[in-house]
Amino acid sequence: MTGRALIDHDRLLDVLVAEGELMAATADSAPADLPIPSKPTSTLADTVRHVGGVFRMVAARLRGGNGPVRWESTPPPGGALVEFLRGGLRELVDELSAHPADAVCNTWWPLDQTYGFWRRRMAHEATMHRVDVQSATRAQLLAVDDDVAVDGVDEALTLWFAHRLSVIGVSGSSEFKVAVRAGGQAWLVSSHRDNKAAWRAAPADAESVQATVTGEPMTVYLWLWGRLPFTAVRITGDVDAVAALWALLRLATH
């Protein structure tokens, strides 16, 4: 299993900038109390505040080598929420741009201890929450390019399912082997007691499984992150195995 992105890191940095600004522009003209459809207990303001805080937290971690002592998660008194987001975006992009993607830095994934990890992670953070904000406003949901979505599928499976579940101590009792296919790529995802794994596979190797999930890249990407209903993708084989995968991802990405 590799921790490297499927697309160029300069492209990921461009995605971070574009998606972060689109999120800010959308939020700027929308009521702050709009609920997020995929998480009705959260509002548009909660989402913008969260992302602005995450951007600052990561920038501080990169400057200091470790996580910050205090997570700045709210604007200063009198500060505008959208400007809090934009300021965090500028701070993060400046820090990421100042270092080559392959330069070593502290991350929470042993397979990728480079600035490239954060370019990728923050590009997908911005993309997913841009989708949340646009969905809340009922605006037309702008497409995620296929290459970005395919990389997002890879990250959701290899980072969040295969690694994050063990970090947060979730094991799950279900045992399954599921194939996921999107954009000409295939992944195998397995769960055996305390062992969770996901890896890129040749399409021909993704045959001996209990079930297969297929769909357009953006659909599978959003589905893995719980932004689309369970029925949004095509499922062949054991639906219960796919449901177990989906449920574990809800815990991993919460």
C-alpha positions in Angstrom: 0.0 0.0 0.0 1.3 3.5 -0.9 0.5 6.8 0.8 1.2 8.8 -2.3 -1.5 10.8 -4.2 -2.7 9.7 -7.6 -2.4 13.2 -9.0 0.3 15.9 -9.0 0.8 17.9 -5.8 0.8 21.2 -7.6 -2.7 20.3 -8.8 -3.8 19.5 -5.3 -2.6 22.9 -4.1 -4.6 24.5 -6.9 -7.6 22.5 -5.8 -7.2 23.7 -2.2 -7.2 27.3 -3.3 -10.1 27.0 -5.7 -12.3 25.0 -3.4 -11.5 27.1 -0.4 -12.4 30.3 -2.2 -15.5 28.8 -3.7 -16.7 27.8 -0.2 -16.0 31.3 1.1 -17.8 32.9 -1.8 -20.8 30.7 -1.4 -21.0 31.2 2.3 -20.6 34.9 2.0 -24.1 35.4 0.5 -26.0 32.7 2.5 -27.7 32.7 5.9 -25.3 31.4 8.5 -27.9 29.2 10.2 -28.6 27.0 7.2 -28.4 23.3 8.1 -25.9 21.0 6.3 -28.0 18.3 4.5 -25.6 15.4 5.3 -25.4 16.5 9.0 -28.5 18.5 9.9 -27.2 19.2 13.4 -24.4 21.4 11.9 -25.0 24.7 10.2 -23.3 26.6 7.4 -21.6 28.8 10.1 -20.4 25.7 12.0 -18.8 24.3 8.8 -17.1 27.5 7.8 -15.8 28.0 11.4 -14.5 24.4 11.4 -12.7 24.6 8.1 -11.1 28.0 9.0 -9.9 26.4 12.3 -8.5 23.3 10.6 -6.6 25.5 8.1 -5.0 27.4 11.0 -4.3 24.3 13.0 -2.5 22.6 10.1 -0.5 25.8 9.3 0.6 26.0 12.9 1.5 22.3 13.0 3.7 22.8 9.9 5.4 25.8 11.4 6.0 24.2 14.8 6.5 20.6 13.8 3.6 19.3 16.0 0.0 20.1 16.7 -0.7 23.5 18.2 -1.4 23.8 21.9 -4.6 25.7 21.2 -6.8 25.2 18.2 -8.0 28.6 17.0 -11.6 27.6 16.0 -13.5 30.9 16.2 -12.9 34.3 14.7 -11.8 37.1 17.0 -14.5 39.3 18.5 -16.1 41.3 15.7 -14.4 39.3 13.1 -16.3 38.1 10.0 -16.7 34.3 9.7 -16.0 34.2 6.0 -12.9 36.3 6.4 -11.8 33.9 9.2 -12.0 31.1 6.5 -10.2 33.1 3.9 -7.5 34.2 6.3 -6.9 30.6 7.3 -6.8 29.5 3.7 -4.1 32.2 2.9 -2.1 31.2 5.9 -2.2 27.5 5.0 -1.5 28.0 1.3 1.5 30.3 2.1 3.0 27.6 4.4 2.4 24.7 1.9 3.7 26.7 -1.0 7.0 27.5 0.8 8.1 23.9 0.8 8.5 21.2 -1.8 5.8 18.6 -1.7 8.4 15.9 -1.0 10.0 17.7 1.9 9.7 15.9 5.2 7.3 17.2 7.8 5.1 15.9 10.7 1.8 14.2 9.7 -0.5 11.7 11.2 0.0 9.0 8.6 3.2 6.9 8.8 3.1 6.1 5.1 3.5 9.8 4.1 5.5 12.1 6.2 5.8 15.0 3.7 4.2 18.3 2.9 2.5 16.5 0.1 0.3 14.7 2.6 -1.1 18.0 3.8 -1.6 19.3 0.3 -3.7 16.3 -0.5 -5.5 16.2 2.9 -6.4 19.8 2.8 -7.5 19.7 -0.8 -10.0 17.0 0.0 -11.0 18.8 3.3 -11.8 21.9 1.3 -13.6 20.0 -1.5 -15.9 18.0 0.8 -16.9 21.0 2.9 -17.4 23.1 -0.2 -19.9 20.5 -1.2 -21.5 20.8 2.2 -21.9 24.6 1.9 -23.2 24.5 -1.6 -25.7 21.7 -0.6 -26.9 23.9 2.3 -27.7 26.8 0.1 -29.4 24.6 -2.5 -27.2 26.1 -5.1 -26.2 24.1 -8.1 -23.6 21.6 -6.9 -20.4 22.2 -9.0 -18.7 19.0 -10.2 -15.5 17.6 -8.8 -13.1 16.8 -11.6 -12.7 13.1 -12.2 -8.9 13.0 -11.3 -9.6 14.8 -8.0 -12.5 12.5 -7.2 -10.5 9.4 -8.0 -7.7 10.6 -5.7 -10.3 11.3 -3.1 -11.6 7.8 -3.3 -8.1 6.5 -2.9 -7.5 8.7 0.2 -10.9 7.8 1.8 -10.0 4.1 1.5 -6.3 3.9 2.2 -6.0 6.7 4.8 -9.4 6.9 6.5 -10.5 3.2 6.4 -7.2 1.4 6.5 -5.4 3.7 8.9 -7.8 6.0 10.8 -10.0 3.3 12.2 -7.1 1.7 14.0 -6.0 5.1 15.4 -9.4 5.8 17.0 -9.6 2.2 18.2 -12.5 1.0 16.1 -12.3 -2.7 15.2 -15.8 -3.9 14.2 -16.9 -7.5 14.1 -17.8 -7.7 10.4 -15.5 -9.6 8.1 -15.7 -8.7 4.4 -13.8 -8.1 1.2 -15.3 -5.5 -1.1 -14.1 -4.1 -4.4 -14.6 -0.4 -5.2 -14.3 0.8 -8.8 -14.4 4.3 -10.2 -12.7 6.2 -13.1 -10.9 3.1 -14.4 -9.3 2.4 -11.0 -10.0 -0.4 -8.6 -9.4 -0.9 -4.9 -9.8 -3.9 -2.6 -11.1 -3.2 0.9 -11.0 -5.9 3.6 -12.0 -6.2 7.2 -10.9 -9.2 9.4 -11.5 -8.7 13.1 -8.9 -6.1 14.2 -7.3 -5.8 10.7 -8.6 -3.2 8.3 -6.8 -2.8 4.9 -7.4 -1.1 1.6 -5.1 -1.1 -1.5 -5.1 -0.2 -5.1 -5.6 -3.2 -7.4 -5.7 -4.1 -11.0 -9.3 -4.4 -12.2 -8.7 -8.1 -12.9 -7.6 -8.6 -9.3 -10.8 -7.2 -8.0 -13.0 -10.1 -8.9 -12.9 -12.6 -5.9 -14.8 -10.4 -3.5 -18.2 -10.5 -1.7 -19.4 -7.4 -3.3 -18.5 -4.6 -5.7 -19.2 -0.9 -5.5 -19.2 1.1 -8.8 -20.1 4.6 -9.9 -18.9 7.8 -11.5 -15.8 9.2 -9.7 -17.6 12.1 -8.0 -20.5 9.9 -6.9 -18.3 7.3 -5.3 -16.1 10.0 -3.7 -19.1 11.7 -2.1 -20.7 8.4 -1.2 -17.6 7.2 0.7 -17.7 10.5 2.7 -21.4 10.1 3.5 -22.5 13.0 1.4 -24.8 10.8 -0.7 -27.3 8.1 0.4 -26.3 4.5 0.5 -28.3 3.7 -2.7 -26.4 6.3 -4.8 -23.8 3.8 -6.1 -24.3 0.5 -7.9 -23.8 -2.5 -5.7 -23.4 -6.0 -6.9 -23.1 -9.0 -4.5 -23.5 -8.9 -0.8 -25.2 -5.7 0.2 -24.5 -6.4 3.9 -20.8 -6.4 3.3 -21.0 -3.0 1.6 -23.2 -1.7 4.4 -20.6 -2.7 6.9 -17.9 -0.9 4.9 -20.1 2.2 4.7 -20.8 2.1 8.4 -17.2 1.9 9.3 -16.4 4.8 7.1 -19.0 6.9 8.9 -17.0 6.3 12.1 -13.6 6.9 10.5 -14.6 10.2 8.9 -16.8 11.5 11.7 
